[in-house]
Amino acid sequence: MPQNLSEPPNSQIDAIMNSSNPSIPFTIRPALSKAVENAVLGEAHGVLSKRMELVETINYLSIS
């Protein structure tokens, strides 16, 4: 999901969570926000893990 680098990553999520959108009940907004945050962090961790595996593979192949 591409993001505008000039704005903080959570600004769009915050805007949705802080809006008066009746489709998101006020009581579940914190939990929903935390779920979104955990999903984004989990995805970022997965991407970094794959990147490290790739770097390790390239290093191994360049040594052998």
Backbone as JSON, one array per atom type, in Angstrom:
{
  "sequence": "MPQNLSEPPNSQIDAIMNSSNPSIPFTIRPALSKAVENAVLGEAHGVLSKRMELVETINYLSIS",
  "N": [[0.85, -1.17, 0.0], [1.02, 1.95, -1.13], [2.29, 4.96, 0.3], [2.05, 8.44, 1.0], [5.03, 9.96, 1.48], [5.46, 12.31, 2.78], [3.75, 12.62, 4.85], [2.87, 11.45, 8.15], [2.8, 7.88, 8.74], [0.49, 6.94, 10.03], [-1.47, 8.84, 9.66], [-3.69, 8.73, 7.9], [-5.13, 6.58, 8.96], [-5.61, 7.6, 11.53], [-7.21, 9.78, 10.84], [-9.5, 8.49, 9.9], [-10.27, 7.06, 12.17], [-10.76, 9.13, 13.97], [-12.8, 10.47, 12.86], [-16.28, 11.36, 12.46], [-17.55, 9.1, 11.63], [-20.32, 7.17, 11.26], [-20.34, 4.47, 10.69], [-18.4, 3.2, 12.05], [-18.54, 2.21, 15.17], [-18.1, 4.17, 18.1], [-17.11, 2.9, 20.4], [-15.6, 0.71, 19.53], [-13.5, 1.74, 18.15], [-10.83, 2.2, 19.3], [-9.92, -0.49, 19.58], [-10.09, -1.38, 16.96], [-8.29, 0.36, 15.75], [-5.94, -0.5, 17.0], [-5.83, -3.11, 16.02], [-5.43, -2.64, 13.3], [-2.98, -1.33, 13.43], [-1.38, -3.43, 14.47], [-1.57, -5.23, 12.36], [-0.29, -3.83, 10.3], [2.27, -3.51, 11.39], [2.97, -6.2, 11.63], [3.03, -6.96, 8.95], [5.13, -5.31, 8.05], [7.22, -6.41, 9.55], [7.31, -8.96, 8.43], [8.11, -8.33, 5.81], [10.64, -7.24, 6.31], [11.89, -9.49, 7.38], [11.91, -11.23, 5.16], [13.53, -9.72, 3.49], [15.95, -9.8, 4.89], [16.5, -12.53, 4.72], [16.95, -12.71, 1.99], [19.21, -11.06, 1.73], [21.04, -12.56, 3.25], [21.15, -14.88, 1.69], [22.22, -13.88, -0.71], [24.7, -12.99, 0.25], [25.78, -15.45, 1.03], [25.92, -16.78, -1.44], [27.7, -15.12, -2.77], [30.01, -15.52, -1.39], [30.57, -18.22, -1.79]],
  "CA": [[0.0, 0.0, 0.0], [1.89, 3.12, -1.18], [1.91, 6.07, 1.16], [2.71, 9.71, 0.77], [6.12, 9.98, 2.46], [5.5, 13.59, 3.48], [2.85, 12.58, 5.99], [3.11, 10.3, 9.02], [2.11, 6.7, 8.23], [-0.81, 6.7, 10.66], [-2.38, 9.98, 9.53], [-4.95, 8.32, 7.28], [-5.84, 5.76, 9.94], [-6.09, 8.51, 12.57], [-8.31, 10.57, 10.3], [-10.69, 7.64, 9.87], [-10.66, 6.73, 13.54], [-11.21, 10.32, 14.67], [-13.93, 11.07, 12.15], [-17.58, 11.04, 13.06], [-18.1, 8.08, 10.73], [-21.23, 6.33, 12.04], [-20.18, 3.05, 10.4], [-17.44, 2.65, 13.02], [-19.0, 2.6, 16.51], [-17.06, 4.82, 18.9], [-16.54, 2.0, 21.41], [-14.63, -0.25, 19.0], [-12.43, 2.43, 17.42], [-9.47, 1.89, 19.81], [-9.56, -1.88, 19.26], [-9.89, -1.45, 15.51], [-7.03, 1.05, 15.48], [-4.85, -1.38, 17.45], [-5.78, -4.24, 15.1], [-4.81, -2.14, 12.07], [-1.57, -1.1, 13.76], [-0.72, -4.73, 14.58], [-1.49, -5.81, 11.02], [0.74, -3.09, 9.55], [3.57, -3.87, 11.97], [3.23, -7.59, 11.27], [3.41, -6.96, 7.53], [6.46, -4.72, 7.96], [8.16, -7.4, 10.08], [7.43, -10.01, 7.42], [8.89, -7.8, 4.7], [12.03, -7.15, 6.76], [12.41, -10.85, 7.51], [12.2, -11.72, 3.81], [14.68, -8.96, 2.99], [17.15, -10.33, 5.55], [16.76, -13.84, 4.12], [17.52, -12.45, 0.68], [20.58, -10.56, 1.94], [21.86, -13.69, 3.7], [21.34, -15.76, 0.54], [23.16, -13.21, -1.63], [26.02, -13.04, 0.89], [26.24, -16.84, 0.97], [26.27, -17.08, -2.83], [28.87, -14.34, -3.19], [31.18, -16.1, -0.73], [30.88, -19.54, -2.34]],
  "C": [[0.89, 1.23, 0.0], [1.36, 4.24, -0.3], [2.66, 7.32, 0.74], [3.77, 9.87, 1.86], [6.17, 11.29, 3.25], [4.57, 13.62, 4.68], [3.15, 11.36, 6.85], [2.28, 9.09, 8.57], [0.72, 6.5, 8.82], [-1.82, 7.8, 10.41], [-3.71, 9.6, 8.9], [-5.78, 7.48, 8.23], [-6.42, 6.65, 11.03], [-7.28, 9.32, 12.08], [-9.6, 9.76, 10.26], [-11.19, 7.38, 11.28], [-11.24, 7.94, 14.27], [-12.39, 10.99, 13.98], [-15.23, 10.71, 12.86], [-18.31, 10.04, 12.17], [-19.01, 7.15, 11.53], [-21.07, 4.84, 11.76], [-19.17, 2.39, 11.33], [-17.9, 3.09, 14.41], [-17.85, 3.12, 17.36], [-16.37, 3.85, 19.85], [-15.52, 1.02, 20.84], [-13.48, 0.42, 18.27], [-11.04, 2.13, 17.98], [-9.02, 0.47, 19.46], [-9.28, -2.03, 17.77], [-8.58, -0.78, 15.13], [-5.85, 0.17, 15.86], [-4.71, -2.57, 16.5], [-5.11, -3.83, 13.79], [-3.32, -1.93, 12.3], [-0.8, -2.42, 13.82], [-0.56, -5.38, 13.21], [-0.38, -5.14, 10.21], [2.13, -3.46, 10.07], [3.94, -5.31, 11.62], [3.68, -7.71, 9.83], [4.82, -6.41, 7.36], [7.52, -5.7, 8.47], [8.38, -8.51, 9.07], [8.29, -9.57, 6.25], [10.37, -7.72, 5.09], [12.66, -8.52, 6.9], [12.79, -11.42, 6.15], [13.42, -11.01, 3.23], [15.97, -9.51, 3.6], [17.5, -11.71, 5.0], [17.43, -13.66, 2.76], [18.96, -11.97, 0.79], [21.51, -11.7, 2.35], [22.14, -14.64, 2.55], [22.35, -15.17, -0.43], [24.57, -13.25, -1.06], [26.6, -14.45, 0.8], [26.71, -17.18, -0.45], [27.52, -16.32, -3.28], [30.15, -14.86, -2.54], [31.58, -17.42, -1.38], [31.38, -19.51, -3.74]]
}
